[in-house]
Each structure stands twice: as C-alpha cells, then as structure tokens.
C-alpha cells in the first residue's frame, strides 16, 4: 500500500463540523442511510457533505477521505 502525501502541507486542512461528523461515522462503517438516521439528515445530504469533504481533501473516495482525515488528526476513528 502506497501512502499519498498530504495535499499542500503548507495549507491547513479544514472540514466543517458536519463533514467531519459524517467522515467519523464512515470510519465506523456506517452507510449514508445510517448516518442520515443518526444525524437527522437525508442520505443525499450526507452524500453531499462527504463529497465536499473529499473535494477539500483532494481525494476521490470516502475511504480515502477517512484515511487522510485520520492521518492528519481531523477525525478520531474511535
């Protein structure tokens, strides 16, 4: 497995509270439907938050976003 460098390390990574919450739930194995039920959101809204998080972190998938967010301390996977 090859680890990608953190995008532009001079620029701090920042996620909104909802984006970080959604990524934290993904790290716990929850689907968009599950996360929506937990947070009182529609699954599509959850997907939107996850898409925005992926764009900010410059990754393609939610799994890549979780890995980078954990590595950089943006979320706690526990």
PDB file of N, CA, C and O in Angstrom:
ATOM      1  N   UNK A   1       0.839  -1.176   0.000  1.00  0.00           N
ATOM      2  CA  UNK A   1       0.000   0.000   0.000  1.00  0.00           C
ATOM      3  C   UNK A   1       0.884   1.240   0.000  1.00  0.00           C
ATOM      4  O   UNK A   1       1.809   1.355   0.804  1.00  0.00           O
ATOM      5  N   UNK A   2       0.598   2.148  -0.892  1.00  0.00           N
ATOM      6  CA  UNK A   2       1.381   3.366  -1.017  1.00  0.00           C
ATOM      7  C   UNK A   2       0.594   4.521  -0.421  1.00  0.00           C
ATOM      8  O   UNK A   2      -0.546   4.772  -0.812  1.00  0.00           O
ATOM      9  N   UNK A   3       1.199   5.219   0.520  1.00  0.00           N
ATOM     10  CA  UNK A   3       0.545   6.367   1.140  1.00  0.00           C
ATOM     11  C   UNK A   3       0.833   7.613   0.329  1.00  0.00           C
ATOM     12  O   UNK A   3       1.980   7.885  -0.025  1.00  0.00           O
ATOM     13  N   UNK A   4      -0.207   8.364   0.038  1.00  0.00           N
ATOM     14  CA  UNK A   4      -0.068   9.607  -0.697  1.00  0.00           C
ATOM     15  C   UNK A   4       0.344  10.712   0.272  1.00  0.00           C
ATOM     16  O   UNK A   4      -0.078  10.705   1.428  1.00  0.00           O
ATOM     17  N   UNK A   5       1.150  11.647  -0.175  1.00  0.00           N
ATOM     18  CA  UNK A   5       1.497  12.772   0.694  1.00  0.00           C
ATOM     19  C   UNK A   5       0.265  13.632   0.964  1.00  0.00           C
ATOM     20  O   UNK A   5      -0.672  13.657   0.166  1.00  0.00           O
ATOM     21  N   UNK A   6       0.275  14.318   2.068  1.00  0.00           N
ATOM     22  CA  UNK A   6      -0.817  15.213   2.402  1.00  0.00           C
ATOM     23  C   UNK A   6      -0.816  16.357   1.396  1.00  0.00           C
ATOM     24  O   UNK A   6       0.228  16.958   1.144  1.00  0.00           O
ATOM     25  N   UNK A   7      -1.989  16.667   0.811  1.00  0.00           N
ATOM     26  CA  UNK A   7      -2.017  17.736  -0.182  1.00  0.00           C
ATOM     27  C   UNK A   7      -1.564  19.079   0.395  1.00  0.00           C
ATOM     28  O   UNK A   7      -2.043  19.510   1.444  1.00  0.00           O
ATOM     29  N   UNK A   8      -0.657  19.717  -0.290  1.00  0.00           N
ATOM     30  CA  UNK A   8      -0.157  21.044   0.061  1.00  0.00           C
ATOM     31  C   UNK A   8      -0.013  21.237   1.572  1.00  0.00           C
ATOM     32  O   UNK A   8      -0.842  21.911   2.184  1.00  0.00           O
ATOM     33  N   UNK A   9       1.014  20.662   2.179  1.00  0.00           N
ATOM     34  CA  UNK A   9       1.150  20.704   3.634  1.00  0.00           C
ATOM     35  C   UNK A   9       1.255  22.114   4.225  1.00  0.00           C
ATOM     36  O   UNK A   9       1.072  22.283   5.430  1.00  0.00           O
ATOM     37  N   UNK A  10       1.545  23.123   3.406  1.00  0.00           N
ATOM     38  CA  UNK A  10       1.622  24.491   3.917  1.00  0.00           C
ATOM     39  C   UNK A  10       0.230  25.066   4.188  1.00  0.00           C
ATOM     40  O   UNK A  10       0.079  26.013   4.960  1.00  0.00           O
ATOM     41  N   UNK A  11      -0.771  24.489   3.551  1.00  0.00           N
ATOM     42  CA  UNK A  11      -2.145  24.968   3.690  1.00  0.00           C
ATOM     43  C   UNK A  11      -2.895  24.030   4.637  1.00  0.00           C
ATOM     44  O   UNK A  11      -3.044  22.848   4.328  1.00  0.00           O
ATOM     45  N   UNK A  12      -3.368  24.524   5.777  1.00  0.00           N
ATOM     46  CA  UNK A  12      -4.042  23.639   6.728  1.00  0.00           C
ATOM     47  C   UNK A  12      -5.353  23.100   6.159  1.00  0.00           C
ATOM     48  O   UNK A  12      -6.099  23.811   5.486  1.00  0.00           O
ATOM     49  N   UNK A  13      -5.606  21.849   6.444  1.00  0.00           N
ATOM     50  CA  UNK A  13      -6.846  21.219   6.009  1.00  0.00           C
ATOM     51  C   UNK A  13      -7.951  21.585   6.997  1.00  0.00           C
ATOM     52  O   UNK A  13      -7.728  21.587   8.207  1.00  0.00           O
ATOM     53  N   UNK A  14      -9.120  21.888   6.491  1.00  0.00           N
ATOM     54  CA  UNK A  14     -10.229  22.247   7.363  1.00  0.00           C
ATOM     55  C   UNK A  14     -11.518  21.646   6.819  1.00  0.00           C
ATOM     56  O   UNK A  14     -11.810  21.752   5.628  1.00  0.00           O
ATOM     57  N   UNK A  15     -12.277  21.021   7.694  1.00  0.00           N
ATOM     58  CA  UNK A  15     -13.581  20.476   7.348  1.00  0.00           C
ATOM     59  C   UNK A  15     -14.621  21.154   8.220  1.00  0.00           C
ATOM     60  O   UNK A  15     -14.331  21.584   9.336  1.00  0.00           O
ATOM     61  N   UNK A  16     -15.844  21.244   7.693  1.00  0.00           N
ATOM     62  CA  UNK A  16     -16.924  21.742   8.537  1.00  0.00           C
ATOM     63  C   UNK A  16     -17.233  20.683   9.596  1.00  0.00           C
ATOM     64  O   UNK A  16     -16.809  19.533   9.487  1.00  0.00           O
ATOM     65  N   UNK A  17     -17.969  21.090  10.604  1.00  0.00           N
ATOM     66  CA  UNK A  17     -18.322  20.139  11.664  1.00  0.00           C
ATOM     67  C   UNK A  17     -19.115  18.966  11.091  1.00  0.00           C
ATOM     68  O   UNK A  17     -18.856  17.816  11.447  1.00  0.00           O
ATOM     69  N   UNK A  18     -20.066  19.238  10.216  1.00  0.00           N
ATOM     70  CA  UNK A  18     -20.881  18.171   9.620  1.00  0.00           C
ATOM     71  C   UNK A  18     -20.047  17.250   8.735  1.00  0.00           C
ATOM     72  O   UNK A  18     -20.234  16.033   8.758  1.00  0.00           O
ATOM     73  N   UNK A  19     -19.132  17.816   7.959  1.00  0.00           N
ATOM     74  CA  UNK A  19     -18.270  16.984   7.119  1.00  0.00           C
ATOM     75  C   UNK A  19     -17.440  16.049   7.985  1.00  0.00           C
ATOM     76  O   UNK A  19     -17.311  14.863   7.681  1.00  0.00           O
ATOM     77  N   UNK A  20     -16.887  16.577   9.048  1.00  0.00           N
ATOM     78  CA  UNK A  20     -16.080  15.746   9.958  1.00  0.00           C
ATOM     79  C   UNK A  20     -16.946  14.693  10.638  1.00  0.00           C
ATOM     80  O   UNK A  20     -16.520  13.547  10.785  1.00  0.00           O
ATOM     81  N   UNK A  21     -18.159  15.064  11.055  1.00  0.00           N
ATOM     82  CA  UNK A  21     -19.066  14.095  11.682  1.00  0.00           C
ATOM     83  C   UNK A  21     -19.387  12.949  10.729  1.00  0.00           C
ATOM     84  O   UNK A  21     -19.336  11.778  11.105  1.00  0.00           O
ATOM     85  N   UNK A  22     -19.714  13.303   9.498  1.00  0.00           N
ATOM     86  CA  UNK A  22     -20.041  12.273   8.510  1.00  0.00           C
ATOM     87  C   UNK A  22     -18.852  11.355   8.250  1.00  0.00           C
ATOM     88  O   UNK A  22     -19.015  10.137   8.168  1.00  0.00           O
ATOM     89  N   UNK A  23     -17.658  11.931   8.119  1.00  0.00           N
ATOM     90  CA  UNK A  23     -16.463  11.099   7.915  1.00  0.00           C
ATOM     91  C   UNK A  23     -16.199  10.205   9.120  1.00  0.00           C
ATOM     92  O   UNK A  23     -15.789   9.055   8.959  1.00  0.00           O
ATOM     93  N   UNK A  24     -16.427  10.716  10.311  1.00  0.00           N
ATOM     94  CA  UNK A  24     -16.221   9.901  11.518  1.00  0.00           C
ATOM     95  C   UNK A  24     -17.170   8.705  11.510  1.00  0.00           C
ATOM     96  O   UNK A  24     -16.772   7.598  11.870  1.00  0.00           O
ATOM     97  N   UNK A  25     -18.418   8.918  11.102  1.00  0.00           N
ATOM     98  CA  UNK A  25     -19.360   7.803  11.042  1.00  0.00           C
ATOM     99  C   UNK A  25     -18.987   6.818   9.944  1.00  0.00           C
ATOM    100  O   UNK A  25     -19.163   5.612  10.115  1.00  0.00           O
ATOM    101  N   UNK A  26     -18.472   7.312   8.810  1.00  0.00           N
ATOM    102  CA  UNK A  26     -17.993   6.413   7.751  1.00  0.00           C
ATOM    103  C   UNK A  26     -16.862   5.556   8.292  1.00  0.00           C
ATOM    104  O   UNK A  26     -16.780   4.366   7.985  1.00  0.00           O
ATOM    105  N   UNK A  27     -15.986   6.154   9.099  1.00  0.00           N
ATOM    106  CA  UNK A  27     -14.858   5.399   9.660  1.00  0.00           C
ATOM    107  C   UNK A  27     -15.336   4.282  10.586  1.00  0.00           C
ATOM    108  O   UNK A  27     -14.604   3.327  10.846  1.00  0.00           O
ATOM    109  N   UNK A  28     -16.553   4.406  11.075  1.00  0.00           N
ATOM    110  CA  UNK A  28     -17.150   3.371  11.945  1.00  0.00           C
ATOM    111  C   UNK A  28     -18.005   2.383  11.153  1.00  0.00           C
ATOM    112  O   UNK A  28     -18.705   1.554  11.734  1.00  0.00           O
ATOM    113  N   UNK A  29     -17.945   2.476   9.828  1.00  0.00           N
ATOM    114  CA  UNK A  29     -18.625   1.505   8.976  1.00  0.00           C
ATOM    115  C   UNK A  29     -20.069   1.825   8.655  1.00  0.00           C
ATOM    116  O   UNK A  29     -20.800   0.945   8.201  1.00  0.00           O
ATOM    117  N   UNK A  30     -20.501   3.047   8.874  1.00  0.00           N
ATOM    118  CA  UNK A  30     -21.899   3.405   8.635  1.00  0.00           C
ATOM    119  C   UNK A  30     -22.112   3.845   7.189  1.00  0.00           C
ATOM    120  O   UNK A  30     -21.247   4.479   6.584  1.00  0.00           O
ATOM    121  N   UNK A  31     -23.277   3.498   6.648  1.00  0.00           N
ATOM    122  CA  UNK A  31     -23.662   3.915   5.301  1.00  0.00           C
ATOM    123  C   UNK A  31     -24.273   5.317   5.354  1.00  0.00           C
ATOM    124  O   UNK A  31     -24.519   5.859   6.432  1.00  0.00           O
ATOM    125  N   UNK A  32     -24.508   5.883   4.195  1.00  0.00           N
ATOM    126  CA  UNK A  32     -25.142   7.202   4.150  1.00  0.00           C
ATOM    127  C   UNK A  32     -26.524   7.171   4.785  1.00  0.00           C
ATOM    128  O   UNK A  32     -26.920   8.119   5.464  1.00  0.00           O
ATOM    129  N   UNK A  33     -27.259   6.087   4.567  1.00  0.00           N
ATOM    130  CA  UNK A  33     -28.589   5.949   5.183  1.00  0.00           C
ATOM    131  C   UNK A  33     -28.487   5.893   6.696  1.00  0.00           C
ATOM    132  O   UNK A  33     -29.260   6.536   7.406  1.00  0.00           O
ATOM    133  N   UNK A  34     -27.521   5.114   7.185  1.00  0.00           N
ATOM    134  CA  UNK A  34     -27.314   5.015   8.638  1.00  0.00           C
ATOM    135  C   UNK A  34     -26.945   6.380   9.224  1.00  0.00           C
ATOM    136  O   UNK A  34     -27.495   6.797  10.244  1.00  0.00           O
ATOM    137  N   UNK A  35     -26.016   7.061   8.572  1.00  0.00           N
ATOM    138  CA  UNK A  35     -25.550   8.361   9.064  1.00  0.00           C
ATOM    139  C   UNK A  35     -26.698   9.366   9.058  1.00  0.00           C
ATOM    140  O   UNK A  35     -26.853  10.155   9.990  1.00  0.00           O
ATOM    141  N   UNK A  36     -27.501   9.327   7.996  1.00  0.00           N
ATOM    142  CA  UNK A  36     -28.655  10.211   7.918  1.00  0.00           C
ATOM    143  C   UNK A  36     -29.616   9.992   9.070  1.00  0.00           C
ATOM    144  O   UNK A  36     -30.129  10.949   9.650  1.00  0.00           O
ATOM    145  N   UNK A  37     -29.859   8.733   9.401  1.00  0.00           N
ATOM    146  CA  UNK A  37     -30.760   8.426  10.514  1.00  0.00           C
ATOM    147  C   UNK A  37     -30.173   8.904  11.842  1.00  0.00           C
ATOM    148  O   UNK A  37     -30.901   9.408  12.697  1.00  0.00           O
ATOM    149  N   UNK A  38     -28.887   8.749  12.015  1.00  0.00           N
ATOM    150  CA  UNK A  38     -28.218   9.160  13.250  1.00  0.00           C
ATOM    151  C   UNK A  38     -28.239  10.678  13.409  1.00  0.00           C
ATOM    152  O   UNK A  38     -28.502  11.190  14.497  1.00  0.00           O
ATOM    153  N   UNK A  39     -27.959  11.399  12.313  1.00  0.00           N
ATOM    154  CA  UNK A  39     -27.827  12.855  12.379  1.00  0.00           C
ATOM    155  C   UNK A  39     -29.110  13.608  12.015  1.00  0.00           C
ATOM    156  O   UNK A  39     -29.150  14.836  12.088  1.00  0.00           O
ATOM    157  N   UNK A  40     -30.151  12.880  11.627  1.00  0.00           N
ATOM    158  CA  UNK A  40     -31.398  13.530  11.250  1.00  0.00           C
ATOM    159  C   UNK A  40     -31.321  14.228   9.897  1.00  0.00           C
ATOM    160  O   UNK A  40     -31.909  15.291   9.701  1.00  0.00           O
ATOM    161  N   UNK A  41     -30.589  13.618   8.966  1.00  0.00           N
ATOM    162  CA  UNK A  41     -30.398  14.169   7.626  1.00  0.00           C
ATOM    163  C   UNK A  41     -30.841  13.147   6.596  1.00  0.00           C
ATOM    164  O   UNK A  41     -30.973  11.963   6.906  1.00  0.00           O
ATOM    165  N   UNK A  42     -31.070  13.599   5.371  1.00  0.00           N
ATOM    166  CA  UNK A  42     -31.358  12.646   4.298  1.00  0.00           C
ATOM    167  C   UNK A  42     -30.040  12.007   3.859  1.00  0.00           C
ATOM    168  O   UNK A  42     -28.977  12.607   4.014  1.00  0.00           O
ATOM    169  N   UNK A  43     -30.108  10.787   3.310  1.00  0.00           N
ATOM    170  CA  UNK A  43     -28.876  10.160   2.800  1.00  0.00           C
ATOM    171  C   UNK A  43     -28.193  11.018   1.733  1.00  0.00           C
ATOM    172  O   UNK A  43     -26.966  11.038   1.642  1.00  0.00           O
ATOM    173  N   UNK A  44     -28.987  11.725   0.928  1.00  0.00           N
ATOM    174  CA  UNK A  44     -28.405  12.587  -0.110  1.00  0.00           C
ATOM    175  C   UNK A  44     -27.630  13.750   0.501  1.00  0.00           C
ATOM    176  O   UNK A  44     -26.584  14.141  -0.016  1.00  0.00           O
ATOM    177  N   UNK A  45     -28.137  14.297   1.591  1.00  0.00           N
ATOM    178  CA  UNK A  45     -27.429  15.385   2.278  1.00  0.00           C
ATOM    179  C   UNK A  45     -26.109  14.867   2.845  1.00  0.00           C
ATOM    180  O   UNK A  45     -25.086  15.548   2.777  1.00  0.00           O
ATOM    181  N   UNK A  46     -26.141  13.666   3.400  1.00  0.00           N
ATOM    182  CA  UNK A  46     -24.910  13.042   3.911  1.00  0.00           C
ATOM    183  C   UNK A  46     -23.915  12.875   2.763  1.00  0.00           C
ATOM    184  O   UNK A  46     -22.738  13.206   2.908  1.00  0.00           O
ATOM    185  N   UNK A  47     -24.384  12.364   1.627  1.00  0.00           N
ATOM    186  CA  UNK A  47     -23.505  12.207   0.460  1.00  0.00           C
ATOM    187  C   UNK A  47     -22.905  13.547   0.045  1.00  0.00           C
ATOM    188  O   UNK A  47     -21.737  13.621  -0.336  1.00  0.00           O
ATOM    189  N   UNK A  48     -23.707  14.599   0.122  1.00  0.00           N
ATOM    190  CA  UNK A  48     -23.220  15.928  -0.237  1.00  0.00           C
ATOM    191  C   UNK A  48     -22.089  16.372   0.695  1.00  0.00           C
ATOM    192  O   UNK A  48     -21.067  16.885   0.240  1.00  0.00           O
ATOM    193  N   UNK A  49     -22.280  16.168   2.009  1.00  0.00           N
ATOM    194  CA  UNK A  49     -21.217  16.512   2.959  1.00  0.00           C
ATOM    195  C   UNK A  49     -19.956  15.698   2.677  1.00  0.00           C
ATOM    196  O   UNK A  49     -18.847  16.227   2.753  1.00  0.00           O
ATOM    197  N   UNK A  50     -20.118  14.437   2.356  1.00  0.00           N
ATOM    198  CA  UNK A  50     -18.960  13.588   2.085  1.00  0.00           C
ATOM    199  C   UNK A  50     -18.259  14.000   0.781  1.00  0.00           C
ATOM    200  O   UNK A  50     -17.032  13.958   0.692  1.00  0.00           O
ATOM    201  N   UNK A  51     -19.040  14.393  -0.218  1.00  0.00           N
ATOM    202  CA  UNK A  51     -18.455  14.868  -1.471  1.00  0.00           C
ATOM    203  C   UNK A  51     -17.644  16.143  -1.235  1.00  0.00           C
ATOM    204  O   UNK A  51     -16.552  16.303  -1.779  1.00  0.00           O
ATOM    205  N   UNK A  52     -18.184  17.038  -0.424  1.00  0.00           N
ATOM    206  CA  UNK A  52     -17.465  18.279  -0.110  1.00  0.00           C
ATOM    207  C   UNK A  52     -16.180  17.981   0.654  1.00  0.00           C
ATOM    208  O   UNK A  52     -15.147  18.604   0.406  1.00  0.00           O
ATOM    209  N   UNK A  53     -16.242  17.033   1.580  1.00  0.00           N
ATOM    210  CA  UNK A  53     -15.046  16.651   2.335  1.00  0.00           C
ATOM    211  C   UNK A  53     -13.991  16.071   1.393  1.00  0.00           C
ATOM    212  O   UNK A  53     -12.809  16.394   1.504  1.00  0.00           O
ATOM    213  N   UNK A  54     -14.422  15.216   0.469  1.00  0.00           N
ATOM    214  CA  UNK A  54     -13.482  14.635  -0.500  1.00  0.00           C
ATOM    215  C   UNK A  54     -12.834  15.727  -1.349  1.00  0.00           C
ATOM    216  O   UNK A  54     -11.631  15.688  -1.607  1.00  0.00           O
ATOM    217  N   UNK A  55     -13.626  16.689  -1.775  1.00  0.00           N
ATOM    218  CA  UNK A  55     -13.080  17.781  -2.588  1.00  0.00           C
ATOM    219  C   UNK A  55     -12.063  18.596  -1.792  1.00  0.00           C
ATOM    220  O   UNK A  55     -10.996  18.926  -2.309  1.00  0.00           O
ATOM    221  N   UNK A  56     -12.382  18.921  -0.546  1.00  0.00           N
ATOM    222  CA  UNK A  56     -11.466  19.696   0.286  1.00  0.00           C
ATOM    223  C   UNK A  56     -10.166  18.948   0.539  1.00  0.00           C
ATOM    224  O   UNK A  56      -9.091  19.547   0.574  1.00  0.00           O
ATOM    225  N   UNK A  57     -10.272  17.625   0.717  1.00  0.00           N
ATOM    226  CA  UNK A  57      -9.089  16.812   0.998  1.00  0.00           C
ATOM    227  C   UNK A  57      -8.384  16.349  -0.278  1.00  0.00           C
ATOM    228  O   UNK A  57      -7.320  15.732  -0.226  1.00  0.00           O
ATOM    229  N   UNK A  58      -8.994  16.657  -1.417  1.00  0.00           N
ATOM    230  CA  UNK A  58      -8.436  16.301  -2.728  1.00  0.00           C
ATOM    231  C   UNK A  58      -8.236  14.799  -2.891  1.00  0.00           C
ATOM    232  O   UNK A  58      -7.174  14.330  -3.301  1.00  0.00           O
ATOM    233  N   UNK A  59      -9.294  14.061  -2.556  1.00  0.00           N
ATOM    234  CA  UNK A  59      -9.299  12.615  -2.752  1.00  0.00           C
ATOM    235  C   UNK A  59     -10.573  12.251  -3.515  1.00  0.00           C
ATOM    236  O   UNK A  59     -11.478  13.074  -3.652  1.00  0.00           O
ATOM    237  N   UNK A  60     -10.634  11.014  -4.011  1.00  0.00           N
ATOM    238  CA  UNK A  60     -11.787  10.608  -4.823  1.00  0.00           C
ATOM    239  C   UNK A  60     -12.864   9.864  -4.051  1.00  0.00           C
ATOM    240  O   UNK A  60     -14.047   9.990  -4.369  1.00  0.00           O
ATOM    241  N   UNK A  61     -12.480   9.100  -3.053  1.00  0.00           N
ATOM    242  CA  UNK A  61     -13.466   8.265  -2.379  1.00  0.00           C
ATOM    243  C   UNK A  61     -13.589   8.623  -0.902  1.00  0.00           C
ATOM    244  O   UNK A  61     -12.705   9.251  -0.320  1.00  0.00           O
ATOM    245  N   UNK A  62     -14.702   8.209  -0.316  1.00  0.00           N
ATOM    246  CA  UNK A  62     -14.906   8.465   1.109  1.00  0.00           C
ATOM    247  C   UNK A  62     -13.893   7.695   1.950  1.00  0.00           C
ATOM    248  O   UNK A  62     -13.512   8.155   3.026  1.00  0.00           O
ATOM    249  N   UNK A  63     -13.458   6.550   1.483  1.00  0.00           N
ATOM    250  CA  UNK A  63     -12.466   5.764   2.226  1.00  0.00           C
ATOM    251  C   UNK A  63     -11.121   6.499   2.235  1.00  0.00           C
ATOM    252  O   UNK A  63     -10.455   6.564   3.269  1.00  0.00           O
ATOM    253  N   UNK A  64     -10.725   7.050   1.088  1.00  0.00           N
ATOM    254  CA  UNK A  64      -9.501   7.852   1.035  1.00  0.00           C
ATOM    255  C   UNK A  64      -9.620   9.070   1.952  1.00  0.00           C
ATOM    256  O   UNK A  64      -8.662   9.451   2.625  1.00  0.00           O
ATOM    257  N   UNK A  65     -10.810   9.673   1.969  1.00  0.00           N
ATOM    258  CA  UNK A  65     -11.033  10.847   2.824  1.00  0.00           C
ATOM    259  C   UNK A  65     -10.899  10.475   4.290  1.00  0.00           C
ATOM    260  O   UNK A  65     -10.295  11.215   5.067  1.00  0.00           O
ATOM    261  N   UNK A  66     -11.456   9.336   4.673  1.00  0.00           N
ATOM    262  CA  UNK A  66     -11.345   8.880   6.068  1.00  0.00           C
ATOM    263  C   UNK A  66      -9.882   8.634   6.420  1.00  0.00           C
ATOM    264  O   UNK A  66      -9.409   9.066   7.471  1.00  0.00           O
ATOM    265  N   UNK A  67      -9.168   7.939   5.538  1.00  0.00           N
ATOM    266  CA  UNK A  67      -7.760   7.634   5.813  1.00  0.00           C
ATOM    267  C   UNK A  67      -6.946   8.912   6.013  1.00  0.00           C
ATOM    268  O   UNK A  67      -6.154   9.003   6.951  1.00  0.00           O
ATOM    269  N   UNK A  68      -7.136   9.890   5.140  1.00  0.00           N
ATOM    270  CA  UNK A  68      -6.391  11.139   5.245  1.00  0.00           C
ATOM    271  C   UNK A  68      -6.817  11.927   6.486  1.00  0.00           C
ATOM    272  O   UNK A  68      -5.974  12.493   7.181  1.00  0.00           O
ATOM    273  N   UNK A  69      -8.107  11.963   6.761  1.00  0.00           N
ATOM    274  CA  UNK A  69      -8.606  12.699   7.932  1.00  0.00           C
ATOM    275  C   UNK A  69      -8.078  12.090   9.234  1.00  0.00           C
ATOM    276  O   UNK A  69      -7.762  12.820  10.173  1.00  0.00           O
ATOM    277  N   UNK A  70      -7.983  10.778   9.293  1.00  0.00           N
ATOM    278  CA  UNK A  70      -7.435  10.120  10.484  1.00  0.00           C
ATOM    279  C   UNK A  70      -5.944  10.416  10.594  1.00  0.00           C
ATOM    280  O   UNK A  70      -5.453  10.775  11.665  1.00  0.00           O
ATOM    281  N   UNK A  71      -5.220  10.264   9.473  1.00  0.00           N
ATOM    282  CA  UNK A  71      -3.768  10.513   9.472  1.00  0.00           C
ATOM    283  C   UNK A  71      -3.408  11.925   9.888  1.00  0.00           C
ATOM    284  O   UNK A  71      -2.387  12.145  10.539  1.00  0.00           O
ATOM    285  N   UNK A  72      -4.241  12.879   9.514  1.00  0.00           N
ATOM    286  CA  UNK A  72      -3.940  14.271   9.812  1.00  0.00           C
ATOM    287  C   UNK A  72      -4.605  14.769  11.097  1.00  0.00           C
ATOM    288  O   UNK A  72      -4.462  15.937  11.461  1.00  0.00           O
ATOM    289  N   UNK A  73      -5.322  13.892  11.772  1.00  0.00           N
ATOM    290  CA  UNK A  73      -5.939  14.260  13.042  1.00  0.00           C
ATOM    291  C   UNK A  73      -7.228  15.055  12.925  1.00  0.00           C
ATOM    292  O   UNK A  73      -7.680  15.642  13.908  1.00  0.00           O
ATOM    293  N   UNK A  74      -7.828  15.085  11.740  1.00  0.00           N
ATOM    294  CA  UNK A  74      -9.082  15.815  11.579  1.00  0.00           C
ATOM    295  C   UNK A  74     -10.266  15.083  12.209  1.00  0.00           C
ATOM    296  O   UNK A  74     -11.235  15.707  12.642  1.00  0.00           O
ATOM    297  N   UNK A  75     -10.178  13.758  12.253  1.00  0.00           N
ATOM    298  CA  UNK A  75     -11.222  12.966  12.912  1.00  0.00           C
ATOM    299  C   UNK A  75     -10.569  11.891  13.771  1.00  0.00           C
ATOM    300  O   UNK A  75      -9.425  11.494  13.546  1.00  0.00           O
ATOM    301  N   UNK A  76     -11.323  11.436  14.753  1.00  0.00           N
ATOM    302  CA  UNK A  76     -10.887  10.348  15.627  1.00  0.00           C
ATOM    303  C   UNK A  76     -11.719   9.124  15.260  1.00  0.00           C
ATOM    304  O   UNK A  76     -12.940   9.155  15.412  1.00  0.00           O
ATOM    305  N   UNK A  77     -11.097   8.053  14.783  1.00  0.00           N
ATOM    306  CA  UNK A  77     -11.861   6.901  14.293  1.00  0.00           C
ATOM    307  C   UNK A  77     -12.504   6.056  15.382  1.00  0.00           C
ATOM    308  O   UNK A  77     -13.201   5.092  15.068  1.00  0.00           O
ATOM    309  N   UNK A  78     -12.297   6.378  16.621  1.00  0.00           N
ATOM    310  CA  UNK A  78     -12.844   5.544  17.706  1.00  0.00           C
ATOM    311  C   UNK A  78     -14.268   5.886  18.004  1.00  0.00           C
ATOM    312  O   UNK A  78     -14.877   5.280  18.886  1.00  0.00           O
TER     313      UNK A  78
END
